[in-house]
Amino acid sequence: MNASLRIPVSDALRSALGELLDGLPPRQAAQAVDRLIASYRGRTPTDAPVLRDRADVAAYAAYRMPATFEAVRSALAGLRAAAPGFAPRTHADIGGGTGAASWAVAEAWAAAERQGGPPPRTTVLDWAEPALALGRELAQASGVPGLDGVEWRRTRIGPALRIDDTDLVTVSYVLNELTDEDRAAVVDEASRAAQAVVVVEPGTPDGYERIIEARDRLTAAGLRIAAPCPHSARCPIEPGTDWCHFSARVSRSSLHRQVKGGSLAYEDEKFSYVAAVRFPADPAPARVTRRPQIRKGQVLLDLCAEEGLRRETVAKREGARYRAARDVGWGDAWSPGAAGR
Ligand SMILES: C[S@@+](CC[C@H](N)C(=O)[O-])C[C@H]1O[C@@H](n2cnc3c(N)ncnc32)[C@H](O)[C@@H]1O
């Protein structure tokens, strides 16, 4: 297909999931989502997959994949901004399920293909065969470069996990499903095998804690933090007082509206993440950690900067800087000025 005629990856995902939903009786899909939500809510890790059959997996994909795709897409944008020269040739998506992170990777480095390089070669590793089978179906029908060549490999995450050396590893919305030992094992194996590791979790206090645990293991293994943090030193948040998280806007599907009610066309997926690399990177000098507050004649920015957490007030008289502050969003990079300017 001619590159200029290609539809954006997010639209291709939406249309693939729309077709999937068309094939599902609406009541059955809504019931499967309810069951999954209940089983994720009450869940402690077990030795059997939650996604047991095609109905579970189709419901998971239709209900959650657009959100996990958007969260990973934002995390990859953080990595790319800090490491613009990095274009992975190989990618392992551990606990990749139906492949949301692989779609985000295919989109993020589609540019490499336009410059003549091939898209990243992805391997999705997961223990749930029905998830791999549906992921393969969606990817092969997508027409998105790189997704048709993905390898879908049944693998159990645990202390025995071994993956081939690779440029990039993603671990998205998986740590929550693992025992302490398996969580440590997957992060350690990722940091051994990869040049860059991106871990994404729900933007809850627990999700943030798991990200910090992963971050500590990644830096202990010699990787440096590329995003979202401006440095690789300890996170300045006092444990238990707050949690670092961001927000990605997701268009709602008809299944969403059916399960959650209401008519909103979108919802905001809250997520926490860390991207760490084995090569030099240029992290943001500071990151906006909350939605900026726009007041009369000033913008208040809560920042995580190299020296720690702080608030910067940008006043209208600062001209271009004020206009930049009005445009900056939660999760964006920011160049801090002198305090109180
Ligand atoms: C919430 S889903 C996330 C899927 C995908 N990464 C995403 O972002 O949409 C969690 C995935 O982790 C997989 N998983 C959980 N425990 C696992 C284990 N011990 N070994 C392999 N896969 C596991 C599940 O089968 C499921 O596909």
The ligand as an SDF file (V2000), in Angstrom:
LIG
                    3D

 27 29  0  0  0  0  0  0  0  0999 V2000
   -4.4070   -6.5700   31.4300 C   0  0  0  0  0  0  0  0  0  0  0  0
   -3.7520   -7.5650   30.1820 S   0  0  0  0  0  0  0  0  0  0  0  0
   -2.6950   -6.4050   29.2980 C   0  0  0  0  0  0  0  0  0  0  0  0
   -2.4920   -6.8090   27.8930 C   0  0  0  0  0  0  0  0  0  0  0  0
   -1.6970   -5.8200   27.0350 C   0  0  0  0  0  0  0  0  0  0  0  0
   -0.3190   -5.7400   27.4730 N   0  0  0  0  0  0  0  0  0  0  0  0
   -2.3350   -4.4590   27.0140 C   0  0  0  0  0  0  0  0  0  0  0  0
   -1.6750   -3.4900   27.4000 O   0  0  0  0  0  0  0  0  0  0  0  0
   -3.4860   -4.3410   26.6050 O   0  0  0  0  0  0  0  0  0  0  0  0
   -2.5500   -8.5340   31.0420 C   0  0  0  0  0  0  0  0  0  0  0  0
   -1.8990   -9.6020   30.1810 C   0  0  0  0  0  0  0  0  0  0  0  0
   -0.8670  -10.2270   30.9380 O   0  0  0  0  0  0  0  0  0  0  0  0
   -0.9290  -11.6290   30.6630 C   0  0  0  0  0  0  0  0  0  0  0  0
   -0.3160  -12.3540   31.7990 N   0  0  0  0  0  0  0  0  0  0  0  0
   -0.6540  -12.2780   33.1040 C   0  0  0  0  0  0  0  0  0  0  0  0
    0.0940  -13.0890   33.8500 N   0  0  0  0  0  0  0  0  0  0  0  0
    0.9460  -13.7110   32.9930 C   0  0  0  0  0  0  0  0  0  0  0  0
    1.9800  -14.6810   33.1530 C   0  0  0  0  0  0  0  0  0  0  0  0
    2.3070  -15.1590   34.3550 N   0  0  0  0  0  0  0  0  0  0  0  0
    2.6400  -15.0920   32.0550 N   0  0  0  0  0  0  0  0  0  0  0  0
    2.3220  -14.5850   30.8180 C   0  0  0  0  0  0  0  0  0  0  0  0
    1.3570  -13.6910   30.6070 N   0  0  0  0  0  0  0  0  0  0  0  0
    0.6790  -13.2340   31.6800 C   0  0  0  0  0  0  0  0  0  0  0  0
   -2.4100  -11.8910   30.5200 C   0  0  0  0  0  0  0  0  0  0  0  0
   -2.6780  -13.1240   29.8400 O   0  0  0  0  0  0  0  0  0  0  0  0
   -2.8920  -10.6700   29.7570 C   0  0  0  0  0  0  0  0  0  0  0  0
   -2.8340  -10.8560   28.3700 O   0  0  0  0  0  0  0  0  0  0  0  0
  1  2  1  0
  2  3  1  0
  2 10  1  0
  3  4  1  0
  4  5  1  0
  5  6  1  0
  5  7  1  0
  7  8  2  0
  7  9  1  0
 10 11  1  0
 11 12  1  0
 11 26  1  0
 12 13  1  0
 13 14  1  0
 13 24  1  0
 14 15  1  0
 14 23  1  0
 15 16  2  0
 16 17  1  0
 17 18  1  0
 17 23  2  0
 18 19  1  0
 18 20  2  0
 20 21  1  0
 21 22  2  0
 22 23  1  0
 24 25  1  0
 24 26  1  0
 26 27  1  0
M  CHG  2   2   1   9  -1
M  END
$$$$
